[in-house]
Amino acid sequence: MSNKLLRMVAVATLAAATSLPALAGDMNNALGGALGGVAGAALGGAVGGSTGSVIGGALGGGAGGAVTSNRRERTGAIIGGALGGGAGTAAGNAMGGRGGGLIGAAVGGGAGSALGGNISRSNSYSDEYSRGYRGRHHHSRHRHWD
């Protein structure tokens, strides 16, 4: 991996890591998926070429989404980050070589992780609402008299 590319990844990672606590919700998932996708694609590309970068982008996007998501969002963020990271890396490799693959991994991993986390969180709240849970403490519908 060239020194210029390594420096760009390091600067992007440092800038994103310092701003990570200030962001919340979907932006957190997007940032985690993007950073994970880039790191995975860079590592996978160094080890296994183009195919390795696609696999690395998928694994990194999923891992980044998992690290930055909460319990309600985790499954969707992992799946979305993995699908987006892998697809973005493949599309970027086809259009712009190794640099394009890294950009594609960031965009795909971030977008997939944010979208997947959002869908998973929405479904979680919908499931609770349909089951009758209101707030933290729910009351049984049936009264048991002693």
Contacts in CASP RR format, 6 or more apart in sequence:
PFRMAT RR
TARGET T0000
AUTHOR 0000-0000-0000
METHOD contacts of the structure
MODEL  1
MSNKLLRMVAVATLAAATSLPALAGDMNNALGGALGGVAGAALGGAVGGS
TGSVIGGALGGGAGGAVTSNRRERTGAIIGGALGGGAGTAAGNAMGGRGG
GLIGAAVGGGAGSALGGNISRSNSYSDEYSRGYRGRHHHSRHRHWD
1 42 0 8 1.000
1 46 0 8 1.000
5 42 0 8 1.000
5 98 0 8 1.000
5 99 0 8 1.000
5 102 0 8 1.000
9 38 0 8 1.000
9 39 0 8 1.000
9 42 0 8 1.000
9 102 0 8 1.000
12 35 0 8 1.000
12 38 0 8 1.000
12 106 0 8 1.000
13 35 0 8 1.000
13 38 0 8 1.000
13 39 0 8 1.000
16 31 0 8 1.000
16 32 0 8 1.000
16 34 0 8 1.000
16 35 0 8 1.000
17 35 0 8 1.000
19 31 0 8 1.000
20 28 0 8 1.000
20 31 0 8 1.000
20 32 0 8 1.000
20 68 0 8 1.000
23 31 0 8 1.000
25 70 0 8 1.000
25 73 0 8 1.000
26 114 0 8 1.000
26 117 0 8 1.000
26 118 0 8 1.000
27 114 0 8 1.000
28 68 0 8 1.000
28 69 0 8 1.000
29 65 0 8 1.000
29 68 0 8 1.000
29 69 0 8 1.000
29 73 0 8 1.000
29 77 0 8 1.000
29 110 0 8 1.000
29 113 0 8 1.000
29 114 0 8 1.000
29 116 0 8 1.000
29 117 0 8 1.000
29 118 0 8 1.000
30 110 0 8 1.000
30 111 0 8 1.000
30 112 0 8 1.000
30 113 0 8 1.000
30 114 0 8 1.000
31 68 0 8 1.000
31 110 0 8 1.000
32 61 0 8 1.000
32 64 0 8 1.000
32 65 0 8 1.000
32 67 0 8 1.000
32 68 0 8 1.000
32 110 0 8 1.000
32 113 0 8 1.000
33 60 0 8 1.000
33 61 0 8 1.000
33 62 0 8 1.000
33 64 0 8 1.000
33 65 0 8 1.000
33 68 0 8 1.000
33 77 0 8 1.000
33 81 0 8 1.000
33 85 0 8 1.000
33 109 0 8 1.000
33 110 0 8 1.000
33 112 0 8 1.000
33 113 0 8 1.000
34 61 0 8 1.000
34 105 0 8 1.000
34 106 0 8 1.000
34 107 0 8 1.000
34 108 0 8 1.000
34 109 0 8 1.000
34 110 0 8 1.000
34 113 0 8 1.000
35 64 0 8 1.000
35 106 0 8 1.000
36 57 0 8 1.000
36 60 0 8 1.000
36 61 0 8 1.000
36 62 0 8 1.000
36 63 0 8 1.000
36 64 0 8 1.000
36 65 0 8 1.000
36 105 0 8 1.000
36 109 0 8 1.000
37 56 0 8 1.000
37 57 0 8 1.000
37 58 0 8 1.000
37 60 0 8 1.000
37 61 0 8 1.000
37 62 0 8 1.000
37 64 0 8 1.000
37 81 0 8 1.000
37 85 0 8 1.000
37 86 0 8 1.000
37 89 0 8 1.000
37 105 0 8 1.000
37 106 0 8 1.000
37 108 0 8 1.000
37 109 0 8 1.000
37 110 0 8 1.000
38 57 0 8 1.000
38 102 0 8 1.000
38 105 0 8 1.000
38 106 0 8 1.000
39 60 0 8 1.000
40 53 0 8 1.000
40 56 0 8 1.000
40 57 0 8 1.000
40 59 0 8 1.000
40 60 0 8 1.000
40 61 0 8 1.000
40 105 0 8 1.000
41 53 0 8 1.000
41 54 0 8 1.000
41 56 0 8 1.000
41 57 0 8 1.000
41 60 0 8 1.000
41 85 0 8 1.000
41 86 0 8 1.000
41 89 0 8 1.000
41 101 0 8 1.000
41 102 0 8 1.000
41 104 0 8 1.000
41 105 0 8 1.000
42 53 0 8 1.000
42 102 0 8 1.000
43 56 0 8 1.000
44 52 0 8 1.000
44 53 0 8 1.000
44 55 0 8 1.000
44 56 0 8 1.000
44 57 0 8 1.000
45 52 0 8 1.000
45 53 0 8 1.000
45 56 0 8 1.000
45 98 0 8 1.000
50 93 0 8 1.000
53 89 0 8 1.000
53 93 0 8 1.000
53 98 0 8 1.000
53 101 0 8 1.000
53 105 0 8 1.000
54 86 0 8 1.000
54 89 0 8 1.000
54 90 0 8 1.000
54 93 0 8 1.000
55 86 0 8 1.000
56 86 0 8 1.000
56 89 0 8 1.000
56 105 0 8 1.000
57 85 0 8 1.000
57 86 0 8 1.000
57 88 0 8 1.000
57 89 0 8 1.000
57 105 0 8 1.000
57 109 0 8 1.000
58 81 0 8 1.000
58 82 0 8 1.000
58 83 0 8 1.000
58 84 0 8 1.000
58 85 0 8 1.000
58 86 0 8 1.000
58 89 0 8 1.000
59 82 0 8 1.000
60 81 0 8 1.000
60 82 0 8 1.000
60 85 0 8 1.000
61 81 0 8 1.000
61 82 0 8 1.000
61 84 0 8 1.000
61 85 0 8 1.000
61 86 0 8 1.000
61 105 0 8 1.000
61 109 0 8 1.000
61 110 0 8 1.000
61 113 0 8 1.000
62 77 0 8 1.000
62 78 0 8 1.000
62 79 0 8 1.000
62 80 0 8 1.000
62 81 0 8 1.000
62 82 0 8 1.000
62 85 0 8 1.000
62 109 0 8 1.000
62 113 0 8 1.000
63 78 0 8 1.000
64 77 0 8 1.000
64 81 0 8 1.000
64 113 0 8 1.000
65 74 0 8 1.000
65 77 0 8 1.000
65 78 0 8 1.000
65 81 0 8 1.000
65 113 0 8 1.000
66 74 0 8 1.000
66 77 0 8 1.000
66 78 0 8 1.000
68 77 0 8 1.000
68 113 0 8 1.000
69 76 0 8 1.000
69 77 0 8 1.000
69 78 0 8 1.000
69 113 0 8 1.000
69 117 0 8 1.000
70 121 0 8 1.000
72 120 0 8 1.000
72 121 0 8 1.000
72 124 0 8 1.000
72 125 0 8 1.000
73 116 0 8 1.000
73 117 0 8 1.000
73 118 0 8 1.000
73 120 0 8 1.000
73 121 0 8 1.000
74 117 0 8 1.000
74 120 0 8 1.000
75 120 0 8 1.000
76 116 0 8 1.000
76 117 0 8 1.000
76 119 0 8 1.000
76 120 0 8 1.000
77 113 0 8 1.000
77 114 0 8 1.000
77 116 0 8 1.000
77 117 0 8 1.000
77 120 0 8 1.000
78 113 0 8 1.000
79 116 0 8 1.000
80 109 0 8 1.000
80 112 0 8 1.000
80 113 0 8 1.000
80 115 0 8 1.000
80 116 0 8 1.000
80 117 0 8 1.000
81 108 0 8 1.000
81 109 0 8 1.000
81 110 0 8 1.000
81 112 0 8 1.000
81 113 0 8 1.000
81 116 0 8 1.000
83 112 0 8 1.000
84 108 0 8 1.000
84 109 0 8 1.000
84 110 0 8 1.000
84 111 0 8 1.000
84 112 0 8 1.000
84 113 0 8 1.000
85 104 0 8 1.000
85 105 0 8 1.000
85 108 0 8 1.000
85 109 0 8 1.000
85 110 0 8 1.000
85 112 0 8 1.000
86 105 0 8 1.000
86 108 0 8 1.000
86 109 0 8 1.000
87 108 0 8 1.000
88 101 0 8 1.000
88 104 0 8 1.000
88 105 0 8 1.000
88 107 0 8 1.000
88 108 0 8 1.000
88 109 0 8 1.000
89 101 0 8 1.000
89 102 0 8 1.000
89 104 0 8 1.000
89 105 0 8 1.000
90 101 0 8 1.000
91 101 0 8 1.000
91 104 0 8 1.000
92 99 0 8 1.000
92 100 0 8 1.000
92 101 0 8 1.000
92 103 0 8 1.000
92 104 0 8 1.000
92 105 0 8 1.000
93 100 0 8 1.000
93 101 0 8 1.000
132 138 0 8 1.000
END
